[in-house]
Amino acid sequence: MRRFVTFEGIDGSGKSTVSKGVYDRLKEMGYDVVLTFEPTDGFVGETVRRCIEENCDPVTTALLFIGDRVEHCKEIREWLNNGKIVLCDRYADSTYAYQGAQLENVVEKPMEWLQSVSKEFIILPEKTFLFDLPPKDALDRIRMRERLISFEREEFLIRVRENYLKLAKEKRFVVLDAGRQVGELVEECVKEITGD
């Protein structure tokens, strides 16, 4: 049984839809499960969203994401200590992939830098699902959104996807073809989590 599971992928990859489906399925099966997300809806998470909207300096954005996660991990620890399964829609790997792309030419080895700043404060997921999709296909899915944020540009998402695929060499990752049917993806994730 995997108790702390994260869902990652570029914007439009379907990870939020699938994570909600996995949450619903695990509830139906009788598991005590929490679905959470980042940035959170707490004070620091709201500041992160505002920072993205206002195109703040990439270093400021990255450090705010990490600060939001420090607070979030307090909640995650409590849920895990109470025996719950915790599903998280975006977590530390999002910061490494997205802010890593933003910080290219700003700091040396940006993903490694972000990981070193974070490592003392975060809980490592037992399993991370990466929903992989070419950025063009992902953007086709979200083009009807009322307003796209600064991260939702093809050339930027190409770099983010490359970062995710580098991260996915870690053993805890399961890379999924996000072009598949949502129901199939939900069932595959549920099997990975429950070990059935």
Secondary structure by P-SEA (a helix, b strand, c coil): cccbbbbbbccccaaaaaaaaaaaaaaaaccbbbbbbcccccaaaaaaaaaaaacccaaaaaaaaaaaaaaaaaaaaaaaaabbbbbbcccaaaaaaaaaaaacccccaaaaaaaaaccccbbbbcbbbbbcccaaaaaaaccccccccccccaaaaaaaaaaaaaaccccccccccccccaaaaaaaaaaaaacc
